[in-house]
């Protein structure tokens, strides 16, 4: 089977999921023919992805999230306005996706939450089946819990997710745990897609807490927490650090962001403090490390992730670097929950292969677009 990938390039999450999925399907004997990766003008496809992906990678100009330059808070209105200003460029990108499908002649397109992929299928209706993979689709499950209030944010989050999946045969919702499928809404619940470098590690128990952030405000909060608990060793990977290792004092060390070194540290730490990105929390959960999840300001998706992570016992959520909250949780962390998570993850290989075969071999006709949108809009809270 020939498979073409469409990948949202915002952050590392969807990119690492695509790498893991490529490893899975090539192991099963399928051929990956290429990837179109959504990028912005000032953010090319990252080297860690282009260097590991097993087929040609083509950049695709696509909408990106806009954050406040100082607070790193997500700015939804500016994000939407920027997308509208670049509408002509994105129409060209949609044609680029359509032409790539026609030229490469894949048997299946797998879309990792790339908005323009859904718009291509909604507007041009390629004959090649598409499935969509992302943890965001769990929001369409009737049992999913949303943060209280913020009804507009909920609406925009779900609408964006619907658009990415326009015309898809199935939505594969990456989840911390097994939940019932919702076939009437094309929704299948599947395990996370994690980096091989993470799942091949044997966890150890060290004496330090590990933190990861690109938010300069969280670094200031970390320093304050450290001053309150100077006896607790802490290591922090953050965006302002330039050196591989910078010793601040006897129990605090800063590190420049480095994916491999961060995994090395996660393998031996006591607990992890990070934003509520799905992949980081999953990797810590797989290695049995309690997590303090701090959603980025105004980032509704991460607020949802934090609630869901608390539900399964991966960690606790907080609005700030509340070290006391993590220290209170650590003795109550249930290692059995991590074992269950690893068992759930192990089922992914067969569930994903079953999904791609269903998509290619299904004779079920595509629903009209209005019916498909209605099916999604009536699913979830």
Beta strands, then each sheet from edge to edge (+ up, - down):
strand 1: 2-8
strand 2: 31-39
strand 3: 57-61
strand 4: 108-112
strand 5: 129-134
strand 6: 170-174
strand 7: 187-190
strand 8: 209-213
strand 9: 234-238
strand 10: 246-249
strand 11: 252-256
strand 12: 271-274
strand 13: 290-293
strand 14: 315-317
sheet 1: 3+ 2+ 1+ 4+ 5+ 6+ 7+
sheet 2: 10+ 11- 9- 8- 12- 13- 14-
end
